[in-house]
Each structure stands twice: as C-alpha cells, then as structure tokens.
Amino acid sequence: MGIRDRLKAFSDGLTEYYAGPYRATFVKARQQEDDLFMMLVMSEALGVPNPASYYTLELLPIVYEDFHAWHRRMGMEHSPLENIQCC
C-alpha cells in the first residue's frame, strides 16, 4: 500500500467522520430543494402564476420523470394535472 493509498484512505475516513452524522440532514435538505424546484417548474401547470414560465417550460421534459415521486411526497394520491397521468 503506497503513500497515496494511505492518504486517500485517511481522507475518506475524515470525510466519513465529519459528514457521516449529517448525511440524513443533507439528504433531506437536497430533497426539499428538489421539491421546491419541481414546484417552480410545474407551477404554471398547477395554476400558480410564474413569471419565469418561459424559462421553466424548457425543463418540463426533464422533471416529468420525477413527477410521480414528487406528487406522492407532497401528499397527493394521484396526479393533480389532467395531462400528466403517471398513476
């Protein structure tokens, strides 16, 4: 085992030591940011005025894949949109 391997292992250990206890917090914060982003992109379709709808319209094909998981996390049993039937 070379010095680079030892330094990498030491660095990985330090990262795990410092970031490990907060991993769940980081995951939850990331999910909340993703949910807010999804709401902003889908706001026009949900009936909420969005001044940036011209720019978010381009992102719709990307967020369609995650739409089902998002509306389930938001507590909606079925899709709130008539033109997106994912359930």
N, C-alpha and C positions, 0 to 999 in steps of 0.2 A: 504494500500500500504506500503510494507516494505522498509527498507533502501536499500536492494539490487535492488528492482524495481526502486527506485528513482535514484540510481547511474547509473543503466543501461539506464534509460531514459535520464539522464544528459549526459552520454557518447554518446548515439545516437544523441542527439542534437548537441553536439560539433562536432561530425563526420560530420553531415549534414552541419553545419555552415562552417567548413573548407574545406570539399571536394565538397560540392554542386556546387559552381561556376566553378569547374574544371572538373566536371563529363563528359561533352561533349568532352573535351580535352583528358581525359583518354580513353574514348571510341574510339576516332579517332586514338590515338596512338596505342591502342590494335589492332585495325583493320589493321593499317599499318604493324604492326609486324606480324600479321597473314597472310597478303598478301605476305610479304617477305618470310615467312616460306613456304607458298604454292608454291611460285615461285622456291625456292630452292629444294623442294621435286619434283616438276614437271619439273625441268629444263632439265633433260635428255630426257624426252618425248617431250619437246618443242624444242630440238635441241641445247641446250646450254650445253657445257661440264661441268660436275660436278664431281670434284674429290671425293666427298663423296657419289657417287651414290649407292655404295654397301650398305651404311647405310640408305640412304633415301628410298631405294626400299622397305624396311620393312614398311615404313609409308604410302605407296600408298593406301592401303585399308582404312586407316583412313581418308585421305584427299579427297577421291572420293566423300564423302557425301557433302562436301563443295565446290566442284569444280565448280558447276554451278554458285553459288553466286560469286565466285572469278572471273571467266572469265567475268561475267556481270559487276562487279566493275572495271575491267581492260579495259572496253570499247569494248570487243569482243562480237559481237551479237550472234555468235554460237561458239560451242566448237572448239578450234584450233587443237584438236587432233582427228585423224581418229578413234582411238579405243575407245574413250570415247564420246558417243553420249548422251548428257544429255538434249538437247533442242529439 
